[in-house]
């Protein structure tokens, strides 16, 4: 049985990274959107995640500052951490 939980966050959550890019699966874990990499993998492959307004099924998709991820009603924006 598949359970779908939807969040109702209206503001985008910024996810700062210190590297050139972050992979989609790692971003979901870093943003605390999922509890494990395995869950992230399954949700991405099931087409539950959108990147820049398009469904993305590649868990290794490279995200760079400015990219937007929509997952379970929440929006995450990749930002550059300048430290």
PyMOL Python script that loads the backbone (N, CA, C, O; Angstrom):
from pymol import cmd

cmd.read_pdbstr("""\
ATOM      1  N   UNK A   1       0.848  -1.167   0.000  1.00  0.00           N
ATOM      2  CA  UNK A   1       0.000   0.000   0.000  1.00  0.00           C
ATOM      3  C   UNK A   1       0.898   1.236   0.000  1.00  0.00           C
ATOM      4  O   UNK A   1       1.857   1.325   0.767  1.00  0.00           O
ATOM      5  N   UNK A   2       0.573   2.177  -0.866  1.00  0.00           N
ATOM      6  CA  UNK A   2       1.352   3.401  -0.987  1.00  0.00           C
ATOM      7  C   UNK A   2       0.644   4.524  -0.248  1.00  0.00           C
ATOM      8  O   UNK A   2      -0.534   4.792  -0.487  1.00  0.00           O
ATOM      9  N   UNK A   3       1.363   5.174   0.645  1.00  0.00           N
ATOM     10  CA  UNK A   3       0.802   6.282   1.412  1.00  0.00           C
ATOM     11  C   UNK A   3       1.412   7.574   0.893  1.00  0.00           C
ATOM     12  O   UNK A   3       2.633   7.696   0.798  1.00  0.00           O
ATOM     13  N   UNK A   4       0.569   8.527   0.561  1.00  0.00           N
ATOM     14  CA  UNK A   4       1.035   9.818   0.073  1.00  0.00           C
ATOM     15  C   UNK A   4       0.739  10.866   1.130  1.00  0.00           C
ATOM     16  O   UNK A   4      -0.403  11.034   1.556  1.00  0.00           O
ATOM     17  N   UNK A   5       1.781  11.567   1.547  1.00  0.00           N
ATOM     18  CA  UNK A   5       1.638  12.630   2.532  1.00  0.00           C
ATOM     19  C   UNK A   5       1.991  13.930   1.834  1.00  0.00           C
ATOM     20  O   UNK A   5       3.033  14.025   1.186  1.00  0.00           O
ATOM     21  N   UNK A   6       1.145  14.920   1.960  1.00  0.00           N
ATOM     22  CA  UNK A   6       1.402  16.198   1.300  1.00  0.00           C
ATOM     23  C   UNK A   6       1.652  17.275   2.331  1.00  0.00           C
ATOM     24  O   UNK A   6       0.903  17.418   3.298  1.00  0.00           O
ATOM     25  N   UNK A   7       2.717  18.033   2.114  1.00  0.00           N
ATOM     26  CA  UNK A   7       3.029  19.166   2.972  1.00  0.00           C
ATOM     27  C   UNK A   7       2.362  20.397   2.379  1.00  0.00           C
ATOM     28  O   UNK A   7       2.109  20.459   1.176  1.00  0.00           O
ATOM     29  N   UNK A   8       2.083  21.360   3.218  1.00  0.00           N
ATOM     30  CA  UNK A   8       1.449  22.576   2.747  1.00  0.00           C
ATOM     31  C   UNK A   8       2.310  23.799   3.060  1.00  0.00           C
ATOM     32  O   UNK A   8       1.816  24.789   3.600  1.00  0.00           O
ATOM     33  N   UNK A   9       3.583  23.730   2.724  1.00  0.00           N
ATOM     34  CA  UNK A   9       4.470  24.874   2.904  1.00  0.00           C
ATOM     35  C   UNK A   9       4.277  25.828   1.734  1.00  0.00           C
ATOM     36  O   UNK A   9       4.280  25.400   0.580  1.00  0.00           O
ATOM     37  N   UNK A  10       4.112  27.102   2.017  1.00  0.00           N
ATOM     38  CA  UNK A  10       3.927  28.063   0.945  1.00  0.00           C
ATOM     39  C   UNK A  10       5.233  28.730   0.543  1.00  0.00           C
ATOM     40  O   UNK A  10       5.397  29.103  -0.619  1.00  0.00           O
ATOM     41  N   UNK A  11       6.156  28.888   1.465  1.00  0.00           N
ATOM     42  CA  UNK A  11       7.432  29.536   1.166  1.00  0.00           C
ATOM     43  C   UNK A  11       8.462  28.489   0.743  1.00  0.00           C
ATOM     44  O   UNK A  11       8.470  27.367   1.249  1.00  0.00           O
ATOM     45  N   UNK A  12       9.318  28.870  -0.181  1.00  0.00           N
ATOM     46  CA  UNK A  12      10.380  27.976  -0.616  1.00  0.00           C
ATOM     47  C   UNK A  12      11.456  27.907   0.459  1.00  0.00           C
ATOM     48  O   UNK A  12      11.804  28.918   1.069  1.00  0.00           O
ATOM     49  N   UNK A  13      11.972  26.721   0.679  1.00  0.00           N
ATOM     50  CA  UNK A  13      13.048  26.523   1.652  1.00  0.00           C
ATOM     51  C   UNK A  13      14.375  26.558   0.901  1.00  0.00           C
ATOM     52  O   UNK A  13      14.576  25.812  -0.057  1.00  0.00           O
ATOM     53  N   UNK A  14      15.266  27.421   1.339  1.00  0.00           N
ATOM     54  CA  UNK A  14      16.582  27.502   0.712  1.00  0.00           C
ATOM     55  C   UNK A  14      17.484  26.404   1.247  1.00  0.00           C
ATOM     56  O   UNK A  14      17.533  26.159   2.453  1.00  0.00           O
ATOM     57  N   UNK A  15      18.199  25.743   0.339  1.00  0.00           N
ATOM     58  CA  UNK A  15      19.136  24.687   0.715  1.00  0.00           C
ATOM     59  C   UNK A  15      20.516  25.119   0.223  1.00  0.00           C
ATOM     60  O   UNK A  15      20.831  24.955  -0.956  1.00  0.00           O
ATOM     61  N   UNK A  16      21.350  25.675   1.128  1.00  0.00           N
ATOM     62  CA  UNK A  16      22.675  26.143   0.715  1.00  0.00           C
ATOM     63  C   UNK A  16      23.655  24.988   0.525  1.00  0.00           C
ATOM     64  O   UNK A  16      23.686  24.046   1.317  1.00  0.00           O
ATOM     65  N   UNK A  17      24.454  25.077  -0.539  1.00  0.00           N
ATOM     66  CA  UNK A  17      25.488  24.069  -0.784  1.00  0.00           C
ATOM     67  C   UNK A  17      26.831  24.779  -0.903  1.00  0.00           C
ATOM     68  O   UNK A  17      26.894  25.944  -1.297  1.00  0.00           O
ATOM     69  N   UNK A  18      27.902  24.073  -0.561  1.00  0.00           N
ATOM     70  CA  UNK A  18      29.245  24.649  -0.618  1.00  0.00           C
ATOM     71  C   UNK A  18      30.038  24.122  -1.808  1.00  0.00           C
ATOM     72  O   UNK A  18      31.185  24.518  -2.016  1.00  0.00           O
ATOM     73  N   UNK A  19      29.435  23.236  -2.583  1.00  0.00           N
ATOM     74  CA  UNK A  19      30.093  22.659  -3.750  1.00  0.00           C
ATOM     75  C   UNK A  19      29.455  23.214  -5.019  1.00  0.00           C
ATOM     76  O   UNK A  19      28.491  23.977  -4.954  1.00  0.00           O
ATOM     77  N   UNK A  20      29.994  22.828  -6.168  1.00  0.00           N
ATOM     78  CA  UNK A  20      29.469  23.308  -7.446  1.00  0.00           C
ATOM     79  C   UNK A  20      28.051  22.803  -7.694  1.00  0.00           C
ATOM     80  O   UNK A  20      27.218  23.521  -8.247  1.00  0.00           O
ATOM     81  N   UNK A  21      27.782  21.562  -7.284  1.00  0.00           N
ATOM     82  CA  UNK A  21      26.463  20.977  -7.488  1.00  0.00           C
ATOM     83  C   UNK A  21      26.166  19.981  -6.383  1.00  0.00           C
ATOM     84  O   UNK A  21      27.045  19.619  -5.601  1.00  0.00           O
ATOM     85  N   UNK A  22      24.899  19.539  -6.327  1.00  0.00           N
ATOM     86  CA  UNK A  22      24.479  18.478  -5.415  1.00  0.00           C
ATOM     87  C   UNK A  22      23.539  17.570  -6.195  1.00  0.00           C
ATOM     88  O   UNK A  22      22.767  18.039  -7.031  1.00  0.00           O
ATOM     89  N   UNK A  23      23.604  16.301  -5.930  1.00  0.00           N
ATOM     90  CA  UNK A  23      22.715  15.365  -6.619  1.00  0.00           C
ATOM     91  C   UNK A  23      21.328  15.417  -5.970  1.00  0.00           C
ATOM     92  O   UNK A  23      21.191  15.675  -4.774  1.00  0.00           O
ATOM     93  N   UNK A  24      20.313  15.168  -6.785  1.00  0.00           N
ATOM     94  CA  UNK A  24      18.928  15.275  -6.340  1.00  0.00           C
ATOM     95  C   UNK A  24      18.657  14.434  -5.098  1.00  0.00           C
ATOM     96  O   UNK A  24      18.046  14.915  -4.144  1.00  0.00           O
ATOM     97  N   UNK A  25      19.102  13.201  -5.104  1.00  0.00           N
ATOM     98  CA  UNK A  25      18.888  12.306  -3.968  1.00  0.00           C
ATOM     99  C   UNK A  25      19.493  12.895  -2.683  1.00  0.00           C
ATOM    100  O   UNK A  25      18.874  12.845  -1.621  1.00  0.00           O
ATOM    101  N   UNK A  26      20.702  13.449  -2.792  1.00  0.00           N
ATOM    102  CA  UNK A  26      21.380  14.035  -1.637  1.00  0.00           C
ATOM    103  C   UNK A  26      20.676  15.308  -1.166  1.00  0.00           C
ATOM    104  O   UNK A  26      20.632  15.586   0.032  1.00  0.00           O
ATOM    105  N   UNK A  27      20.127  16.078  -2.104  1.00  0.00           N
ATOM    106  CA  UNK A  27      19.419  17.293  -1.727  1.00  0.00           C
ATOM    107  C   UNK A  27      18.205  16.964  -0.870  1.00  0.00           C
ATOM    108  O   UNK A  27      17.955  17.636   0.131  1.00  0.00           O
ATOM    109  N   UNK A  28      17.453  15.945  -1.249  1.00  0.00           N
ATOM    110  CA  UNK A  28      16.265  15.570  -0.477  1.00  0.00           C
ATOM    111  C   UNK A  28      16.645  15.153   0.941  1.00  0.00           C
ATOM    112  O   UNK A  28      15.922  15.452   1.892  1.00  0.00           O
ATOM    113  N   UNK A  29      17.769  14.468   1.083  1.00  0.00           N
ATOM    114  CA  UNK A  29      18.223  14.087   2.422  1.00  0.00           C
ATOM    115  C   UNK A  29      18.727  15.300   3.196  1.00  0.00           C
ATOM    116  O   UNK A  29      18.411  15.453   4.375  1.00  0.00           O
ATOM    117  N   UNK A  30      19.510  16.169   2.544  1.00  0.00           N
ATOM    118  CA  UNK A  30      20.054  17.354   3.194  1.00  0.00           C
ATOM    119  C   UNK A  30      18.938  18.289   3.671  1.00  0.00           C
ATOM    120  O   UNK A  30      19.052  18.907   4.730  1.00  0.00           O
ATOM    121  N   UNK A  31      17.882  18.386   2.902  1.00  0.00           N
ATOM    122  CA  UNK A  31      16.763  19.277   3.238  1.00  0.00           C
ATOM    123  C   UNK A  31      15.796  18.631   4.234  1.00  0.00           C
ATOM    124  O   UNK A  31      14.781  19.232   4.584  1.00  0.00           O
ATOM    125  N   UNK A  32      16.097  17.432   4.686  1.00  0.00           N
ATOM    126  CA  UNK A  32      15.224  16.673   5.594  1.00  0.00           C
ATOM    127  C   UNK A  32      13.839  16.432   5.010  1.00  0.00           C
ATOM    128  O   UNK A  32      12.849  16.372   5.739  1.00  0.00           O
ATOM    129  N   UNK A  33      13.778  16.293   3.684  1.00  0.00           N
ATOM    130  CA  UNK A  33      12.509  15.999   3.019  1.00  0.00           C
ATOM    131  C   UNK A  33      12.200  14.503   3.100  1.00  0.00           C
ATOM    132  O   UNK A  33      11.037  14.103   3.044  1.00  0.00           O
ATOM    133  N   UNK A  34      13.240  13.679   3.230  1.00  0.00           N
ATOM    134  CA  UNK A  34      13.092  12.229   3.363  1.00  0.00           C
ATOM    135  C   UNK A  34      14.046  11.741   4.448  1.00  0.00           C
ATOM    136  O   UNK A  34      15.091  12.349   4.678  1.00  0.00           O
ATOM    137  N   UNK A  35      13.690  10.646   5.113  1.00  0.00           N
ATOM    138  CA  UNK A  35      14.562  10.147   6.182  1.00  0.00           C
ATOM    139  C   UNK A  35      15.745   9.309   5.706  1.00  0.00           C
ATOM    140  O   UNK A  35      16.703   9.119   6.455  1.00  0.00           O
ATOM    141  N   UNK A  36      15.693   8.801   4.460  1.00  0.00           N
ATOM    142  CA  UNK A  36      16.773   7.928   4.005  1.00  0.00           C
ATOM    143  C   UNK A  36      16.984   8.053   2.500  1.00  0.00           C
ATOM    144  O   UNK A  36      16.107   8.494   1.757  1.00  0.00           O
ATOM    145  N   UNK A  37      18.173   7.652   2.082  1.00  0.00           N
ATOM    146  CA  UNK A  37      18.490   7.660   0.660  1.00  0.00           C
ATOM    147  C   UNK A  37      17.659   6.671  -0.123  1.00  0.00           C
ATOM    148  O   UNK A  37      17.310   6.923  -1.277  1.00  0.00           O
ATOM    149  N   UNK A  38      17.339   5.546   0.494  1.00  0.00           N
ATOM    150  CA  UNK A  38      16.514   4.545  -0.172  1.00  0.00           C
ATOM    151  C   UNK A  38      15.126   5.066  -0.477  1.00  0.00           C
ATOM    152  O   UNK A  38      14.574   4.804  -1.546  1.00  0.00           O
ATOM    153  N   UNK A  39      14.562   5.808   0.467  1.00  0.00           N
ATOM    154  CA  UNK A  39      13.239   6.381   0.242  1.00  0.00           C
ATOM    155  C   UNK A  39      13.321   7.436  -0.858  1.00  0.00           C
ATOM    156  O   UNK A  39      12.439   7.513  -1.713  1.00  0.00           O
ATOM    157  N   UNK A  40      14.380   8.251  -0.838  1.00  0.00           N
ATOM    158  CA  UNK A  40      14.562   9.272  -1.876  1.00  0.00           C
ATOM    159  C   UNK A  40      14.645   8.604  -3.245  1.00  0.00           C
ATOM    160  O   UNK A  40      14.006   9.050  -4.198  1.00  0.00           O
ATOM    161  N   UNK A  41      15.425   7.547  -3.338  1.00  0.00           N
ATOM    162  CA  UNK A  41      15.587   6.818  -4.600  1.00  0.00           C
ATOM    163  C   UNK A  41      14.237   6.351  -5.135  1.00  0.00           C
ATOM    164  O   UNK A  41      13.924   6.556  -6.307  1.00  0.00           O
ATOM    165  N   UNK A  42      13.451   5.730  -4.284  1.00  0.00           N
ATOM    166  CA  UNK A  42      12.157   5.203  -4.720  1.00  0.00           C
ATOM    167  C   UNK A  42      11.196   6.303  -5.142  1.00  0.00           C
ATOM    168  O   UNK A  42      10.511   6.169  -6.156  1.00  0.00           O
ATOM    169  N   UNK A  43      11.137   7.383  -4.381  1.00  0.00           N
ATOM    170  CA  UNK A  43      10.225   8.476  -4.707  1.00  0.00           C
ATOM    171  C   UNK A  43      10.625   9.171  -6.008  1.00  0.00           C
ATOM    172  O   UNK A  43       9.765   9.557  -6.800  1.00  0.00           O
ATOM    173  N   UNK A  44      11.921   9.326  -6.222  1.00  0.00           N
ATOM    174  CA  UNK A  44      12.395   9.940  -7.461  1.00  0.00           C
ATOM    175  C   UNK A  44      12.058   9.048  -8.650  1.00  0.00           C
ATOM    176  O   UNK A  44      11.534   9.526  -9.656  1.00  0.00           O
ATOM    177  N   UNK A  45      12.353   7.757  -8.542  1.00  0.00           N
ATOM    178  CA  UNK A  45      12.089   6.835  -9.638  1.00  0.00           C
ATOM    179  C   UNK A  45      10.601   6.669  -9.911  1.00  0.00           C
ATOM    180  O   UNK A  45      10.219   6.307 -11.024  1.00  0.00           O
ATOM    181  N   UNK A  46       9.755   6.926  -8.920  1.00  0.00           N
ATOM    182  CA  UNK A  46       8.303   6.855  -9.103  1.00  0.00           C
ATOM    183  C   UNK A  46       7.725   8.140  -9.700  1.00  0.00           C
ATOM    184  O   UNK A  46       6.518   8.234  -9.921  1.00  0.00           O
ATOM    185  N   UNK A  47       8.581   9.124  -9.960  1.00  0.00           N
ATOM    186  CA  UNK A  47       8.121  10.362 -10.576  1.00  0.00           C
ATOM    187  C   UNK A  47       7.443  11.320  -9.621  1.00  0.00           C
ATOM    188  O   UNK A  47       6.615  12.127 -10.042  1.00  0.00           O
ATOM    189  N   UNK A  48       7.781  11.249  -8.328  1.00  0.00           N
ATOM    190  CA  UNK A  48       7.159  12.093  -7.306  1.00  0.00           C
ATOM    191  C   UNK A  48       7.878  13.429  -7.112  1.00  0.00           C
ATOM    192  O   UNK A  48       7.442  14.251  -6.307  1.00  0.00           O
ATOM    193  N   UNK A  49       8.975  13.654  -7.840  1.00  0.00           N
ATOM    194  CA  UNK A  49       9.792  14.848  -7.636  1.00  0.00           C
ATOM    195  C   UNK A  49       9.867  15.641  -8.949  1.00  0.00           C
ATOM    196  O   UNK A  49      10.041  15.076 -10.028  1.00  0.00           O
ATOM    197  N   UNK A  50       9.730  16.967  -8.821  1.00  0.00           N
ATOM    198  CA  UNK A  50       9.865  17.839  -9.985  1.00  0.00           C
ATOM    199  C   UNK A  50      11.087  18.736  -9.807  1.00  0.00           C
ATOM    200  O   UNK A  50      11.331  19.261  -8.720  1.00  0.00           O
ATOM    201  N   UNK A  51      11.845  18.906 -10.881  1.00  0.00           N
ATOM    202  CA  UNK A  51      12.996  19.803 -10.883  1.00  0.00           C
ATOM    203  C   UNK A  51      12.749  20.853 -11.951  1.00  0.00           C
ATOM    204  O   UNK A  51      12.561  20.529 -13.124  1.00  0.00           O
ATOM    205  N   UNK A  52      12.750  22.107 -11.541  1.00  0.00           N
ATOM    206  CA  UNK A  52      12.506  23.222 -12.467  1.00  0.00           C
ATOM    207  C   UNK A  52      11.235  22.995 -13.288  1.00  0.00           C
ATOM    208  O   UNK A  52      11.232  23.168 -14.507  1.00  0.00           O
ATOM    209  N   UNK A  53      10.162  22.607 -12.604  1.00  0.00           N
ATOM    210  CA  UNK A  53       8.823  22.426 -13.180  1.00  0.00           C
ATOM    211  C   UNK A  53       8.690  21.248 -14.137  1.00  0.00           C
ATOM    212  O   UNK A  53       7.747  21.208 -14.927  1.00  0.00           O
ATOM    213  N   UNK A  54       9.611  20.288 -14.086  1.00  0.00           N
ATOM    214  CA  UNK A  54       9.517  19.078 -14.895  1.00  0.00           C
ATOM    215  C   UNK A  54       9.744  17.863 -14.001  1.00  0.00           C
ATOM    216  O   UNK A  54      10.605  17.888 -13.122  1.00  0.00           O
ATOM    217  N   UNK A  55       8.975  16.802 -14.225  1.00  0.00           N
ATOM    218  CA  UNK A  55       9.159  15.570 -13.457  1.00  0.00           C
ATOM    219  C   UNK A  55      10.553  15.025 -13.762  1.00  0.00           C
ATOM    220  O   UNK A  55      10.967  14.945 -14.918  1.00  0.00           O
ATOM    221  N   UNK A  56      11.259  14.656 -12.707  1.00  0.00           N
ATOM    222  CA  UNK A  56      12.615  14.130 -12.855  1.00  0.00           C
ATOM    223  C   UNK A  56      12.691  12.752 -12.207  1.00  0.00           C
ATOM    224  O   UNK A  56      12.354  12.594 -11.034  1.00  0.00           O
ATOM    225  N   UNK A  57      13.131  11.762 -12.966  1.00  0.00           N
ATOM    226  CA  UNK A  57      13.265  10.403 -12.428  1.00  0.00           C
ATOM    227  C   UNK A  57      14.727   9.982 -12.307  1.00  0.00           C
ATOM    228  O   UNK A  57      15.017   8.806 -12.084  1.00  0.00           O
ATOM    229  N   UNK A  58      15.646  10.933 -12.451  1.00  0.00           N
ATOM    230  CA  UNK A  58      17.079  10.642 -12.327  1.00  0.00           C
ATOM    231  C   UNK A  58      17.551  11.039 -10.938  1.00  0.00           C
ATOM    232  O   UNK A  58      17.652  12.228 -10.636  1.00  0.00           O
ATOM    233  N   UNK A  59      17.840  10.066 -10.096  1.00  0.00           N
ATOM    234  CA  UNK A  59      18.242  10.393  -8.723  1.00  0.00           C
ATOM    235  C   UNK A  59      19.603  11.065  -8.674  1.00  0.00           C
ATOM    236  O   UNK A  59      19.913  11.764  -7.708  1.00  0.00           O
ATOM    237  N   UNK A  60      20.417  10.866  -9.696  1.00  0.00           N
ATOM    238  CA  UNK A  60      21.742  11.476  -9.746  1.00  0.00           C
ATOM    239  C   UNK A  60      21.753  12.815 -10.465  1.00  0.00           C
ATOM    240  O   UNK A  60      22.824  13.341 -10.768  1.00  0.00           O
ATOM    241  N   UNK A  61      20.596  13.370 -10.741  1.00  0.00           N
ATOM    242  CA  UNK A  61      20.493  14.666 -11.433  1.00  0.00           C
ATOM    243  C   UNK A  61      21.304  15.710 -10.671  1.00  0.00           C
ATOM    244  O   UNK A  61      21.130  15.874  -9.463  1.00  0.00           O
ATOM    245  N   UNK A  62      22.184  16.411 -11.372  1.00  0.00           N
ATOM    246  CA  UNK A  62      23.015  17.435 -10.740  1.00  0.00           C
ATOM    247  C   UNK A  62      22.229  18.732 -10.633  1.00  0.00           C
ATOM    248  O   UNK A  62      21.719  19.250 -11.626  1.00  0.00           O
ATOM    249  N   UNK A  63      22.141  19.244  -9.421  1.00  0.00           N
ATOM    250  CA  UNK A  63      21.442  20.497  -9.163  1.00  0.00           C
ATOM    251  C   UNK A  63      22.463  21.563  -8.805  1.00  0.00           C
ATOM    252  O   UNK A  63      23.399  21.318  -8.044  1.00  0.00           O
ATOM    253  N   UNK A  64      22.270  22.739  -9.361  1.00  0.00           N
ATOM    254  CA  UNK A  64      23.168  23.861  -9.111  1.00  0.00           C
ATOM    255  C   UNK A  64      22.378  25.015  -8.508  1.00  0.00           C
ATOM    256  O   UNK A  64      21.149  25.027  -8.581  1.00  0.00           O
ATOM    257  N   UNK A  65      23.065  25.984  -7.914  1.00  0.00           N
ATOM    258  CA  UNK A  65      22.347  27.133  -7.340  1.00  0.00           C
ATOM    259  C   UNK A  65      21.355  27.735  -8.341  1.00  0.00           C
ATOM    260  O   UNK A  65      21.678  27.970  -9.506  1.00  0.00           O
ATOM    261  N   UNK A  66      20.148  27.974  -7.850  1.00  0.00           N
ATOM    262  CA  UNK A  66      19.074  28.509  -8.684  1.00  0.00           C
ATOM    263  C   UNK A  66      18.054  27.453  -9.079  1.00  0.00           C
ATOM    264  O   UNK A  66      16.927  27.793  -9.442  1.00  0.00           O
ATOM    265  N   UNK A  67      18.428  26.173  -9.013  1.00  0.00           N
ATOM    266  CA  UNK A  67      17.487  25.101  -9.351  1.00  0.00           C
ATOM    267  C   UNK A  67      16.427  24.985  -8.269  1.00  0.00           C
ATOM    268  O   UNK A  67      16.700  25.186  -7.086  1.00  0.00           O
ATOM    269  N   UNK A  68      15.202  24.653  -8.697  1.00  0.00           N
ATOM    270  CA  UNK A  68      14.067  24.521  -7.778  1.00  0.00           C
ATOM    271  C   UNK A  68      13.563  23.081  -7.812  1.00  0.00           C
ATOM    272  O   UNK A  68      13.402  22.488  -8.879  1.00  0.00           O
ATOM    273  N   UNK A  69      13.318  22.535  -6.634  1.00  0.00           N
ATOM    274  CA  UNK A  69      12.805  21.169  -6.504  1.00  0.00           C
ATOM    275  C   UNK A  69      11.458  21.239  -5.806  1.00  0.00           C
ATOM    276  O   UNK A  69      11.325  21.863  -4.753  1.00  0.00           O
ATOM    277  N   UNK A  70      10.461  20.595  -6.399  1.00  0.00           N
ATOM    278  CA  UNK A  70       9.130  20.515  -5.807  1.00  0.00           C
ATOM    279  C   UNK A  70       8.894  19.071  -5.390  1.00  0.00           C
ATOM    280  O   UNK A  70       8.961  18.155  -6.209  1.00  0.00           O
ATOM    281  N   UNK A  71       8.614  18.882  -4.098  1.00  0.00           N
ATOM    282  CA  UNK A  71       8.421  17.529  -3.573  1.00  0.00           C
ATOM    283  C   UNK A  71       7.383  17.571  -2.469  1.00  0.00           C
ATOM    284  O   UNK A  71       7.551  18.289  -1.483  1.00  0.00           O
ATOM    285  N   UNK A  72       6.329  16.821  -2.623  1.00  0.00           N
ATOM    286  CA  UNK A  72       5.263  16.702  -1.629  1.00  0.00           C
ATOM    287  C   UNK A  72       4.701  18.062  -1.219  1.00  0.00           C
ATOM    288  O   UNK A  72       4.415  18.288  -0.043  1.00  0.00           O
ATOM    289  N   UNK A  73       4.544  18.956  -2.174  1.00  0.00           N
ATOM    290  CA  UNK A  73       3.960  20.259  -1.902  1.00  0.00           C
ATOM    291  C   UNK A  73       4.930  21.293  -1.367  1.00  0.00           C
ATOM    292  O   UNK A  73       4.553  22.449  -1.172  1.00  0.00           O
ATOM    293  N   UNK A  74       6.173  20.902  -1.126  1.00  0.00           N
ATOM    294  CA  UNK A  74       7.186  21.843  -0.631  1.00  0.00           C
ATOM    295  C   UNK A  74       8.155  22.184  -1.759  1.00  0.00           C
ATOM    296  O   UNK A  74       8.450  21.352  -2.616  1.00  0.00           O
ATOM    297  N   UNK A  75       8.638  23.410  -1.741  1.00  0.00           N
ATOM    298  CA  UNK A  75       9.611  23.847  -2.737  1.00  0.00           C
ATOM    299  C   UNK A  75      10.955  24.081  -2.057  1.00  0.00           C
ATOM    300  O   UNK A  75      11.039  24.724  -1.011  1.00  0.00           O
ATOM    301  N   UNK A  76      11.998  23.545  -2.674  1.00  0.00           N
ATOM    302  CA  UNK A  76      13.360  23.703  -2.179  1.00  0.00           C
ATOM    303  C   UNK A  76      14.176  24.392  -3.261  1.00  0.00           C
ATOM    304  O   UNK A  76      14.144  23.981  -4.421  1.00  0.00           O
ATOM    305  N   UNK A  77      14.902  25.430  -2.892  1.00  0.00           N
ATOM    306  CA  UNK A  77      15.733  26.174  -3.841  1.00  0.00           C
ATOM    307  C   UNK A  77      17.191  25.997  -3.454  1.00  0.00           C
ATOM    308  O   UNK A  77      17.580  26.253  -2.314  1.00  0.00           O
ATOM    309  N   UNK A  78      17.993  25.557  -4.417  1.00  0.00           N
ATOM    310  CA  UNK A  78      19.417  25.384  -4.172  1.00  0.00           C
ATOM    311  C   UNK A  78      20.069  26.770  -4.210  1.00  0.00           C
ATOM    312  O   UNK A  78      19.877  27.536  -5.154  1.00  0.00           O
ATOM    313  N   UNK A  79      20.838  27.072  -3.170  1.00  0.00           N
ATOM    314  CA  UNK A  79      21.558  28.354  -3.104  1.00  0.00           C
ATOM    315  C   UNK A  79      23.031  28.082  -2.846  1.00  0.00           C
ATOM    316  O   UNK A  79      23.402  27.022  -2.344  1.00  0.00           O
ATOM    317  N   UNK A  80      23.858  29.051  -3.194  1.00  0.00           N
ATOM    318  CA  UNK A  80      25.304  28.937  -2.968  1.00  0.00           C
ATOM    319  C   UNK A  80      25.627  29.473  -1.582  1.00  0.00           C
ATOM    320  O   UNK A  80      25.226  30.580  -1.221  1.00  0.00           O
ATOM    321  N   UNK A  81      26.348  28.684  -0.819  1.00  0.00           N
ATOM    322  CA  UNK A  81      26.820  29.113   0.492  1.00  0.00           C
ATOM    323  C   UNK A  81      28.211  29.696   0.292  1.00  0.00           C
ATOM    324  O   UNK A  81      29.147  28.967  -0.034  1.00  0.00           O
ATOM    325  N   UNK A  82      28.351  30.970   0.480  1.00  0.00           N
ATOM    326  CA  UNK A  82      29.596  31.679   0.158  1.00  0.00           C
ATOM    327  C   UNK A  82      30.686  31.578   1.223  1.00  0.00           C
ATOM    328  O   UNK A  82      31.632  32.365   1.186  1.00  0.00           O
ATOM    329  N   UNK A  83      30.595  30.657   2.156  1.00  0.00           N
ATOM    330  CA  UNK A  83      31.619  30.574   3.203  1.00  0.00           C
ATOM    331  C   UNK A  83      32.719  29.621   2.866  1.00  0.00           C
ATOM    332  O   UNK A  83      33.649  29.449   3.654  1.00  0.00           O
TER     333      UNK A  83
END
""", "prot")
cmd.dss("prot")
cmd.show_as("cartoon", "prot")
cmd.util.cbc("prot")
cmd.orient("prot")
